[in-house]
Amino acid sequence: MEREDSAGEGRRGFPFRWASALRLGLLFAMVVACYAPSLGNGFVYDDLQLIVRTPPPGSVSEVLGVFAEPHWPTLPYYRPIARFTMVVQQALHGGNAAPYHLFNAVAMAVTSLLAYALLRAPAFGIPVTLAWLGAALFALHPIASSTVHPICSGRETLLPALFAVASVAAFLRPGRRCYGLALVMFGAALLSKEQAIVVPGMLVLADVLGLSADGPGRRPGAWLRRHLPFLGLTGAYLVLRAFVLDGGNETKFVAGSYPSGPLRSFYFTFQTTLTPFVDLVYEPREPIWNAGWRRVVWPLLAVLGGVAVALQGSAVRARVVFWLGWIALSVALTSNFLHQQAPFAERYGFLALLGFVGIAAVLASTVWERPAARRAATSIGVVIVVACAAVSASRFRFYVDDLTFLEQWLRTDPLAGQVHLSLASHHDQAGNPETAAFHYRKALELGPRQRSAQRGLGALLLREGDLDGAAFHLEQAVRFFPKYALAHFDLGRVHLARGEPEDALAHLARAVSLEPQVWRAHHQLGLALLRLQRAEEARASFERALALAPRSAVVHQDLAAALTELGRHDEAAAHRGGGGKAGERGAVASGPKRRCPPLRFRPRASDPGHVPLPLRAAPGLPCLYGKPEVQRVDDLVRVRCGHPAGEWLGRRAWACGVLVDAGRPPGRVLREALGHGSVRRLDDAPFRADDGLRPLSLEAARGCPGGYAGRLTAATSRFVRAFEPR
């Protein structure tokens, strides 16, 4: 058998290498297996913004463009490597969530191997078994699960931790190659998340404590040569980050207004590490996590650990000091001395978790030579690892889909304003206005200055026809946040709906000045100007909108109206009927007329959530199969069925079907289309309350006859509504 001593050395040679490979393979497989249940989950929370609602890249330059743009448009985040992996997967896998989850699980398994390599560094003197158990605990702890189950927010923490651990593990070993690898891994960590900026502090601490194989000793020149490249790389990163963010979304220091924030952050990290939650408690407020038996038990465990350290010699204390410094540095950047979106979150403590594991492994190593102590330490380690793995594996059920995730968050913290805001947005998108309004109002009750809640509720009331209520909430939003472009945009639409184009003009002009790249703002501004009989200015606004959205047929139509007002009939004729342009989502080819016979979609029998939906053309209506086009005009959906003249089937017209963006609530679209008179039932009867839109699965769309197959992609999934006489 392989012998273990305090340094963890075994017999070299073929049997040793096979044992080592088997040990590492088992660790890798165990971690992947623990998180494998998440492969059946979908996208939740941040995933929707960064993946689902973001168009897939159309070229290599768009993929590489993530290195020159912020991670979030409204937050001071620059994380190009994490974003790069998402964009590449988006290009490869589209809307299939399983490969994203698999990537996270494999990344965690790789991180566990790197953690094992770090724990096995000769300076720590940790035996093989303890290092293996420690690496497993690091990867399977409930804190670690919060970096695997959610795709985006998890990956943004997991990847920098992976590179940071690799950097330190390489730095502690001898040789130029290891030093170069440490430098490269540090650069990758910086480009994955801002938290990695603390890594040079860890490296300096290792040299100060004499833990590095190629330590600089007491020579100042050697210190400069060894650490100056890391400092230079840090400086280059800060310059690049400032350039990409362009001075916007500046980081705010809040330690003065919240002096106890850093201490509370360390308190939270210790508590969630030593006494973790079993169920998911996402981004808890302090009254949630700082309660119950946990705030008594973890201090006792910390005191016992402190006593054990005090009884050790100087060599062991130096190793413990390194891991304590690791914990402090890992938590520093998320310790509430800077403004952060969530004051407390489990994932913030993931990198610090390895410090706790390192301390436990170092202390257990001191008694490893005693057989009874070895058996006890191994047994305790196995029990803790198995228990943590069971908790982490079970947490996948809270990430099945966005609604499941949000409902779990609400159960654990009903007074969290953010979860009400997220639930309101979810139900708003799902076409449940009453439920959405309830959560918007609850979010405002908990935080009246939540701009997204004010604007969201205002936009919802606008769609529901409550113009006074919409105006009230949107005015609150622009009063609290004068530079909130979306609120100005929606408030301008309210004034247009009220027949107040002058008031609309002021808000729409403000929206355009704040967000000049939003074509809809230019389009609405043009409509306001057109109503004020300022056709020349309206024409200029429509042309700016058209430059940003050249495929928008409605802009072509309204530009034609403005040109007609100016007496430029030839130019107007070129833009009528979409001006020969395609819709926002794809082109509509011309072709011979033909009647649309009944068309029935046949979903898989194993998919009980979808039923066959008939799709018929109105009597006598020419239609081209597979050629419908959708336009989103404000909140109006118009339908074109390939009429040879290229005319829109507009007001009071028949419709043979409606394709709606998956990001739009189906019920809302139908109500708005009816309100504008652009959709009618085939029998010309009024629509009833149960005339909703039913989601059609991608598999069903691909299996249908007649030309729709292949037009509904994962990236541009649609909803199909069949209009049929009752």
C-alpha positions in Angstrom: 0.0 0.0 0.0 1.0 3.6 -0.5 2.4 5.1 2.6 1.4 8.6 3.8 3.6 10.7 6.0 3.1 14.3 7.2 4.3 15.6 3.9 2.0 13.3 2.0 4.8 11.6 0.0 4.3 8.1 -1.3 6.3 5.7 -3.3 7.2 7.1 -6.8 6.7 5.0 -9.8 4.1 3.3 -11.9 1.8 2.1 -9.1 1.9 5.5 -7.5 0.9 7.3 -10.7 -2.0 4.9 -11.2 -3.2 5.4 -7.6 -2.9 9.2 -8.0 -4.8 9.1 -11.3 -7.5 6.9 -9.8 -7.9 9.2 -6.8 -8.2 12.3 -9.0 -10.5 10.6 -11.4 -12.8 9.6 -8.5 -12.8 13.1 -7.2 -13.7 14.6 -10.6 -16.5 12.0 -11.2 -17.9 12.5 -7.8 -18.2 16.2 -8.2 -19.8 16.0 -11.6 -22.2 13.3 -10.4 -23.3 15.5 -7.5 -24.3 18.3 -9.8 -25.6 16.1 -12.6 -29.3 16.6 -11.6 -29.1 20.2 -12.6 -28.7 19.2 -16.2 -32.5 19.0 -16.4 -33.0 22.6 -15.1 -33.7 25.7 -17.2 -32.6 29.3 -16.9 -33.2 31.4 -13.8 -32.9 35.0 -12.8 -29.7 36.5 -14.2 -29.6 33.8 -16.9 -32.7 35.3 -18.5 -31.0 38.7 -19.0 -27.6 37.4 -20.0 -28.6 34.4 -22.2 -32.3 34.1 -23.0 -33.0 37.8 -23.8 -29.6 38.4 -25.5 -29.4 37.8 -29.2 -26.9 35.0 -30.1 -23.7 36.2 -31.7 -23.7 36.3 -35.5 -20.0 36.3 -36.1 -16.6 35.7 -34.5 -16.2 39.5 -34.0 -19.4 39.6 -31.9 -18.0 36.8 -29.8 -14.7 38.5 -29.2 -16.5 41.8 -28.7 -17.3 40.8 -25.1 -13.7 41.8 -24.2 -14.5 45.4 -25.2 -17.9 45.8 -23.4 -19.3 45.8 -19.8 -20.7 42.6 -18.4 -23.9 44.4 -17.4 -25.1 47.6 -19.1 -26.0 49.3 -15.8 -23.4 47.9 -13.4 -19.7 48.5 -13.1 -18.8 44.9 -14.0 -16.1 43.8 -16.4 -15.9 40.0 -16.6 -15.1 39.2 -20.2 -13.9 35.6 -19.8 -17.1 34.5 -17.9 -19.2 36.3 -20.5 -17.1 34.8 -23.3 -17.9 31.3 -22.2 -21.6 32.2 -22.1 -21.6 33.8 -25.6 -19.7 30.8 -27.1 -22.2 28.4 -25.6 -25.0 30.6 -26.8 -23.7 30.3 -30.3 -23.3 26.5 -30.0 -26.3 25.5 -27.9 -28.8 28.4 -28.2 -31.6 28.0 -25.7 -30.7 24.5 -24.5 -29.8 25.0 -20.9 -28.3 21.5 -20.3 -24.8 22.3 -21.8 -24.5 25.4 -19.7 -25.2 23.4 -16.5 -22.8 20.7 -17.6 -20.1 23.4 -18.2 -20.6 24.6 -14.6 -20.4 21.1 -13.2 -17.2 20.3 -15.0 -15.7 23.6 -14.0 -16.4 22.8 -10.4 -14.8 19.4 -10.8 -11.7 21.0 -12.3 -11.6 23.5 -9.4 -11.7 20.6 -7.0 -8.6 19.1 -8.6 -6.8 22.4 -8.4 -7.8 22.8 -4.8 -6.3 19.3 -4.2 -3.1 20.5 -5.9 -2.9 23.5 -3.6 -3.6 21.6 -0.4 -0.9 19.1 -1.4 1.7 21.9 -1.7 4.8 20.7 0.3 4.7 23.8 2.5 1.4 22.8 4.1 2.4 19.2 4.9 -1.1 17.9 4.3 -1.4 14.1 3.7 -3.0 12.7 0.6 -6.3 11.6 2.2 -6.9 14.9 4.0 -6.1 16.8 0.9 -8.5 14.7 -1.1 -11.3 15.1 1.5 -10.6 18.8 1.8 -10.9 19.2 -2.0 -14.1 17.2 -2.1 -15.5 19.3 0.8 -14.6 22.5 -1.0 -16.4 21.4 -4.2 -19.4 19.8 -2.5 -20.2 22.3 0.3 -23.6 24.0 0.0 -21.8 27.3 -0.6 -20.2 25.7 -3.7 -23.6 24.6 -5.0 -24.6 28.3 -5.3 -21.8 28.7 -7.9 -22.9 25.6 -10.0 -26.7 25.5 -10.1 -27.3 29.0 -11.3 -25.7 29.4 -14.7 -24.6 33.0 -14.9 -24.2 34.2 -11.3 -22.6 30.9 -10.4 -20.1 30.9 -13.3 -19.1 34.5 -12.5 -17.9 33.3 -9.1 -16.7 29.8 -10.1 -14.4 30.7 -12.9 -12.3 33.4 -11.0 -12.0 31.0 -8.1 -10.8 28.3 -10.5 -8.1 30.6 -11.9 -7.2 32.1 -8.5 -6.6 28.6 -7.0 -4.6 27.6 -10.0 -2.4 30.7 -9.7 -1.6 30.3 -6.0 -1.0 26.5 -6.4 1.5 27.2 -9.3 3.2 30.1 -7.4 4.0 28.0 -4.4 5.9 25.5 -6.5 9.4 25.9 -7.9 10.5 26.7 -11.4 10.0 29.4 -14.1 7.2 27.4 -15.7 5.1 27.4 -12.5 5.8 31.1 -12.0 4.7 31.9 -15.6 1.6 29.7 -15.2 0.7 31.6 -12.0 0.9 34.9 -13.8 -1.3 33.6 -16.7 -3.9 32.2 -14.3 -3.9 35.4 -12.4 -4.6 37.4 -15.6 -7.4 35.0 -16.4 -8.9 35.4 -12.9 -8.9 39.2 -13.3 -10.8 38.9 -16.5 -13.3 36.7 -14.9 -14.3 38.8 -11.9 -13.1 41.8 -9.9 -12.6 39.7 -6.8 -9.4 38.2 -8.2 -7.6 41.5 -7.6 -6.8 40.2 -4.1 -4.6 37.3 -5.4 -1.3 39.3 -5.3 -2.0 39.8 -1.6 -2.2 36.0 -1.2 1.1 35.6 -3.0 2.9 38.2 -0.9 1.5 36.6 2.2 2.9 33.2 1.1 6.3 34.7 0.6 6.2 36.5 3.9 5.4 33.3 5.8 8.1 31.4 3.8 5.6 29.0 2.2 6.9 29.4 -1.4 9.4 27.0 -2.9 11.2 29.9 -4.7 10.7 32.5 -2.0 12.7 35.8 -2.3 14.2 35.6 1.2 15.2 39.0 2.5 16.5 40.5 -0.8 14.5 43.6 -1.8 15.4 43.2 -5.4 14.2 39.6 -5.5 10.9 40.7 -3.9 10.5 43.3 -6.7 11.3 40.9 -9.5 9.0 38.3 -8.1 5.9 40.5 -7.4 6.2 43.4 -9.7 4.8 41.5 -12.7 1.6 40.7 -10.7 1.3 44.4 -9.7 1.9 45.4 -13.3 -0.8 43.1 -14.6 -3.2 44.4 -11.9 -2.5 48.0 -13.1 -3.0 47.0 -16.8 -6.3 45.4 -15.8 -7.5 48.5 -14.0 -6.7 50.7 -17.0 -8.4 48.3 -19.4 -11.5 48.1 -17.1 -11.7 51.9 -16.8 -11.4 52.2 -20.6 -14.2 49.7 -21.2 -16.5 51.1 -18.6 -15.7 54.6 -19.9 -16.0 56.1 -16.4 -19.7 55.0 -16.2 -21.3 53.1 -13.4 -18.6 54.2 -10.9 -18.0 52.0 -7.9 -19.3 53.7 -4.7 -17.7 53.5 -1.3 -20.3 52.9 1.4 -18.2 52.1 4.4 -18.8 55.5 5.9 -22.6 55.1 5.8 -22.4 51.4 6.8 -19.4 51.1 9.0 -20.4 47.7 10.4 -20.8 46.3 6.9 -17.4 44.6 6.6 -17.6 43.0 10.0 -21.1 41.7 9.3 -19.8 40.3 6.0 -17.1 38.3 7.7 -19.7 37.2 10.3 -22.0 36.0 7.5 -19.1 34.1 5.8 -18.1 32.3 9.0 -21.7 31.4 9.7 -22.7 30.1 6.3 -19.4 28.1 6.1 -19.6 26.4 9.5 -23.4 26.1 9.8 -24.8 26.3 6.2 -28.4 26.3 5.3 -29.9 23.1 4.0 -32.5 24.7 1.7 -31.6 27.5 -0.7 -31.7 30.9 1.1 -30.9 33.3 -1.7 -29.2 36.6 -1.0 -30.7 36.7 2.5 -31.2 39.9 4.5 -29.5 40.1 7.9 -32.7 39.3 9.9 -32.9 36.0 8.0 -29.4 34.7 8.3 -28.5 36.2 11.7 -31.1 34.3 13.7 -31.6 31.0 15.4 -29.1 28.4 16.6 -26.5 29.2 14.0 -25.4 32.4 15.6 -24.5 30.4 18.7 -23.0 27.2 17.2 -20.6 28.7 14.8 -18.8 30.9 17.4 -18.3 27.8 19.5 -16.7 26.0 16.5 -14.5 29.0 15.8 -13.3 29.2 19.4 -12.5 25.5 19.4 -10.5 26.0 16.3 -8.7 29.0 17.8 -7.7 26.9 20.9 -6.4 24.1 18.7 -4.2 26.6 16.7 -2.9 28.2 19.9 -1.6 24.8 21.0 0.5 24.3 17.9 4.0 25.2 17.1 5.2 28.1 15.0 5.3 26.1 11.7 1.7 25.1 12.0 0.7 28.6 13.1 2.3 30.1 10.0 0.3 27.8 7.8 -2.9 28.7 9.7 -2.1 32.4 9.3 -1.8 32.0 5.6 -5.3 30.4 5.4 -6.7 33.1 7.7 -5.2 35.7 5.4 -6.8 33.8 2.4 -10.2 34.1 4.1 -9.8 37.8 4.9 -8.6 38.6 1.4 -11.3 36.5 -0.3 -14.1 38.2 1.5 -12.6 41.7 1.4 -14.0 42.9 -2.0 -17.5 41.8 -1.1 -17.5 42.9 2.5 -19.8 45.9 2.0 -17.2 48.7 2.0 -18.2 49.1 -1.7 -21.7 49.3 -2.9 -22.9 45.9 -4.1 -26.3 44.8 -5.5 -26.7 42.1 -2.7 -25.1 42.8 0.7 -25.0 39.1 1.5 -24.9 36.1 -0.7 -23.6 32.5 -0.2 -21.5 32.6 -3.4 -19.4 35.5 -2.0 -17.8 33.1 0.4 -16.9 30.4 -2.1 -13.2 31.3 -2.4 -12.9 31.9 1.3 -14.3 28.4 1.9 -11.0 26.9 0.8 -9.3 28.8 3.7 -11.5 27.1 6.2 -10.8 23.7 4.6 -7.1 24.5 4.7 -7.1 25.3 8.4 -9.0 22.1 9.2 -6.6 20.0 7.1 -3.5 21.6 8.6 -4.8 21.0 12.2 -5.8 17.4 11.4 -2.3 16.8 9.9 -0.7 17.4 13.3 -2.3 14.2 14.6 -2.2 12.2 11.4 0.6 9.9 12.6 -1.6 8.5 15.4 -3.7 5.6 13.9 -6.7 6.3 16.1 -6.7 10.0 15.3 -6.2 9.2 11.6 -9.2 6.9 11.6 -11.3 9.5 13.5 -10.3 12.4 11.2 -11.0 10.3 8.1 -14.4 9.2 9.4 -15.4 12.7 10.4 -14.2 14.0 7.0 -16.2 11.4 5.1 -19.4 12.1 7.1 -19.1 15.8 6.5 -18.4 15.4 2.8 -21.3 13.0 2.3 -23.7 15.3 4.2 -22.6 18.4 2.2 -22.9 16.5 -1.0 -26.4 15.4 -0.2 -27.4 19.0 0.5 -25.8 20.4 -2.6 -27.2 17.7 -4.8 -30.7 18.3 -3.4 -30.6 22.0 -4.1 -31.1 21.5 -7.8 -34.8 21.4 -7.2 -34.9 25.1 -6.4 -33.4 26.0 -9.8 -35.8 24.0 -12.1 -37.1 27.2 -13.6 -37.3 30.9 -12.9 -40.7 30.7 -11.1 -39.6 27.8 -8.9 -36.5 29.7 -7.9 -38.4 32.9 -7.2 -41.0 31.2 -5.1 -38.3 29.5 -3.0 -36.7 32.9 -2.5 -40.1 34.4 -1.4 -40.7 31.5 1.0 -37.4 32.2 2.8 -37.7 36.0 2.8 -41.2 37.4 2.1 -40.0 40.9 2.9 -37.3 41.0 0.3 -38.2 43.8 -2.2 -36.1 42.3 -5.0 -37.9 39.0 -5.1 -41.3 40.8 -5.4 -39.9 42.9 -8.2 -38.6 39.8 -9.9 -41.9 37.9 -9.5 -43.7 41.0 -10.8 -41.5 41.0 -13.9 -42.0 37.2 -14.3 -45.8 37.4 -14.1 -45.9 40.5 -16.3 -44.0 38.6 -19.0 -46.3 35.6 -18.5 -49.4 37.6 -19.1 -50.7 37.7 -15.5 -51.3 41.4 -15.0 -53.2 41.1 -11.7 -50.5 39.0 -10.0 -47.8 41.2 -11.5 -49.4 44.3 -10.2 -49.7 42.8 -6.7 -45.9 42.1 -6.6 -45.1 45.5 -8.1 -47.1 47.2 -5.4 -45.6 44.9 -2.7 -42.1 45.9 -3.9 -43.0 49.5 -3.7 -44.4 49.1 -0.3 -41.1 47.7 0.8 -39.0 50.3 -1.1 -40.9 53.2 -2.6 -37.8 54.4 -4.5 -37.4 51.2 -6.5 -37.3 52.7 -10.0 -37.8 49.4 -11.8 -41.0 48.7 -9.7 -42.3 52.2 -10.4 -41.6 52.0 -14.1 -42.8 48.3 -14.4 -46.1 49.1 -12.7 -46.6 52.2 -14.8 -45.9 50.3 -18.0 -48.3 47.5 -16.9 -51.1 50.0 -16.1 -50.5 51.6 -19.5 -51.0 48.3 -21.2 -54.2 47.7 -19.2 -55.6 51.1 -20.2 -55.3 52.8 -16.8 -53.6 56.0 -18.1 -53.9 57.9 -14.8 -52.4 55.2 -12.7 -49.6 54.7 -15.3 -48.9 58.4 -15.3 -48.7 58.5 -11.5 -46.1 55.8 -11.2 -44.1 56.8 -14.2 -43.9 60.4 -12.9 -42.7 59.0 -9.6 -40.0 57.1 -11.4 -38.7 60.2 -13.3 -39.0 62.3 -10.2 -36.7 60.0 -8.2 -34.5 59.1 -11.2 -34.5 62.0 -13.7 -32.1 60.1 -16.0 -34.2 56.9 -16.2 -34.7 56.7 -20.0 -37.3 53.9 -20.0 -39.6 55.8 -17.6 -39.4 58.9 -19.8 -40.2 56.7 -22.8 -43.2 55.1 -21.2 -44.4 58.4 -19.8 -44.2 59.9 -23.3 -46.4 57.0 -24.6 -48.9 57.8 -21.8 -49.2 61.4 -23.0 -49.6 60.2 -26.6 -52.4 57.9 -25.6 -54.0 60.8 -23.7 -53.8 63.0 -26.8 -51.2 65.2 -25.3 -48.4 65.3 -27.9 -46.7 68.3 -26.5 -46.1 66.7 -23.1 -45.2 63.5 -24.8 -42.6 65.3 -26.9 -40.7 66.5 -23.8 -40.4 63.1 -22.3 -39.6 61.3 -25.6 -36.9 63.9 -26.4 -35.4 63.2 -23.0 -35.5 59.5 -23.6 -33.7 59.9 -26.9 -31.1 62.1 -25.3 -30.4 59.5 -22.6 -30.6 56.4 -24.8 -29.9 57.5 -28.4 -29.4 53.9 -29.6 -33.0 52.9 -28.9 -34.9 53.0 -32.1 -38.4 52.8 -30.5 -37.7 56.1 -28.7 -36.9 57.8 -32.0 -40.0 56.2 -33.5 -42.3 57.4 -30.8 -40.7 60.9 -30.9 -41.5 60.9 -34.6 -45.1 60.1 -33.9 -45.4 62.9 -31.4 -43.9 65.4 -33.9 -46.2 64.1 -36.6 -49.3 64.8 -34.4 -48.0 68.3 -33.8 -47.9 68.8 -37.6 -44.1 69.0 -37.6 -43.7 66.6 -40.4 -40.1 67.5 -41.3 -38.8 66.9 -37.8 -40.9 63.7 -37.7 -39.3 62.5 -40.9 -35.8 63.0 -39.4 -36.8 61.0 -36.2 -38.2 58.2 -38.3 -35.1 58.1 -40.4 -32.9 57.9 -37.3 -35.2 55.0 -36.1 -34.8 53.3 -39.5 -31.0 53.6 -39.3 -31.1 51.7 -36.1 -33.8 49.2 -37.1 -33.7 49.0 -41.0 -36.0 46.0 -41.0 -38.8 47.6 -39.1 -41.8 47.8 -41.5 -43.8 50.0 -39.1 -41.1 52.7 -39.2 -41.2 52.5 -43.0 -44.9 53.0 -42.9 -44.8 56.0 -40.5 -41.9 57.5 -42.5 -44.1 57.1 -45.6 -46.9 59.0 -43.7 -44.5 61.8 -42.9 -43.2 62.0 -46.4 -46.8 62.2 -47.7 -47.5 65.1 -45.4 -44.5 66.8 -47.0 -45.8 66.1 -50.5 -43.0 63.7 -51.3 -45.2 61.0 -52.7 -42.6 59.1 -54.7 -40.4 58.7 -51.7 -43.4 57.7 -49.6 -44.4 55.0 -52.1 -41.0 53.4 -51.7 -41.6 52.9 -48.0 -45.2 51.8 -48.0 -45.8 48.1 -47.3 -42.5 48.0 -45.4 -40.6 49.5 -48.3 -39.7 46.1 -49.4 -38.0 45.6 -46.0 -38.2 42.6 -43.8 -39.5 42.5 -40.3 -37.4 42.6 -37.3 -37.1 38.9 -37.1 -36.7 37.8 -40.6 -37.6 38.4 -44.3 -40.8 37.6 -45.9 -40.3 36.2 -49.4 -42.7 36.9 -52.2 -44.4 34.1 -54.0 -47.6 32.9 -55.7 -50.9 33.2 -54.0 -52.4 30.2 -52.5 -55.2 29.4 -50.1 -54.3 28.3 -46.5 -56.1 25.0 -45.8 -56.4 23.8 -42.2 -53.0 23.3 -40.6 -52.6 21.3 -37.4 -49.5 21.1 -35.3 -48.8 17.7 -33.8 -46.6 17.8 -30.7 -45.0 14.8 -29.2 -47.4 12.5 -27.2 -44.9 12.7 -24.3 -45.4 16.4 -24.0 -48.8 16.8 -22.2 -48.3 20.5 -21.8 -49.0 21.1 -25.5 -52.1 20.2 -27.4 -52.7 20.2 -31.2 -53.5 23.7 -32.3 -55.4 24.4 -35.6 -54.3 27.2 -37.8 -56.6 28.3 -40.6 -56.8 31.2 -43.0 -59.9 33.3 -43.3 -62.1 32.4 -46.2 -60.7 33.8 -49.4 -57.5 35.2 -47.8 -54.3 34.6 -49.8 -51.5 33.3 -47.6 -48.1 31.8 -48.0 -47.2 29.0 -45.7 -44.2 29.7 -43.6 -44.1 33.3 -44.5 -45.9 35.2 -41.7 -44.0 38.1 -40.3 -44.4 39.8 -36.9 -43.8 43.4 -36.0 -43.8 44.8 -32.5 -45.1 48.4 -32.7 -45.1 49.7 -29.2 -47.4 47.0 -27.7 -49.1 46.2 -31.0 -48.6 43.1 -33.0 -49.5 43.2 -36.7 -49.7 40.2 -38.9 -48.7 39.8 -42.5 -49.5 36.6 -44.5 -47.4 37.2 -47.6 -49.9 39.2 -49.6 -48.4 39.6 -53.1 -48.8 43.4 -52.9 -46.8 43.4 -49.7 -49.7 45.2 -47.9 -50.2 44.8 -44.1 -53.3 43.1 -42.9 -54.0 46.0 -40.6 -57.0 47.5 -38.9 -60.2 45.4 -38.9 -58.5 42.8 -41.0 -58.6 39.0 -41.0 -55.7 37.1 -39.6 -54.5 33.6 -40.3 -52.1 33.5 -37.3 -50.0 35.4 -34.9 -46.4 34.8 -34.1 -45.3 36.6 -30.9 -41.9 37.1 -29.4 -41.3 34.7 -26.5 -40.3 37.7 -24.4 -43.7 39.2 -24.8 -46.7 38.0 -22.6 -49.1 36.2 -24.9 -52.2 37.4 -23.2 -51.0 41.0 -23.3 -50.2 40.8 -27.0 -53.7 39.5 -27.8 -55.4 42.2 -25.7 -53.4 45.0 -27.3 -53.9 43.6 -30.8 -57.7 43.5 -30.2 -57.6 47.0 -28.7 -56.1 48.4 -31.9 -58.5 46.4 -34.0 -55.7 44.7 -35.9 -56.8 41.1 -35.2 -60.3 39.6 -35.7 -61.8 36.2 -35.2 -62.3 34.2 -38.4 -66.1 34.4 -37.8 -65.9 38.2 -37.2 -67.3 37.6 -33.7 -65.9 39.4 -30.6 -63.0 37.7 -28.8 -63.9 36.1 -25.5 -61.8 36.2 -22.3 -60.5 32.7 -22.9 -59.1 33.6 -26.3 -55.5 33.4 -25.1 -52.3 32.3 -26.7 -50.9 28.9 -26.0 -47.2 28.2 -26.1 -46.1 25.9 -28.9 -43.1 23.7 -28.2 -40.1 23.9 -30.5 -40.4 20.1 -31.2 -44.0 20.6 -32.3 -43.1 23.4 -34.6 -40.4 21.4 -36.2 -42.7 18.5 -36.8 -45.5 20.5 -38.5 -46.2 20.3 -42.2 -46.4 23.1 -44.7 -43.3 25.2 -44.2 -43.3 26.4 -40.6 -40.6 23.7 -39.7 -37.3 25.3 -38.9 -38.6 28.8 -38.6 -39.0 28.6 -34.9 -35.5 28.4 -33.4 -34.4 28.2 -29.9 -33.0 31.7 -30.1 -36.2 33.2 -31.5 -38.8 30.9 -30.1 -42.4 32.0 -30.8 -45.9 31.6 -29.6 -48.6 30.5 -32.2 -52.2 31.4 -31.9 -54.8 29.7 -34.0 -57.9 31.7 -34.9 -60.8 29.5 -35.7 -64.6 29.9 -35.6 -66.4 28.8 -32.5 
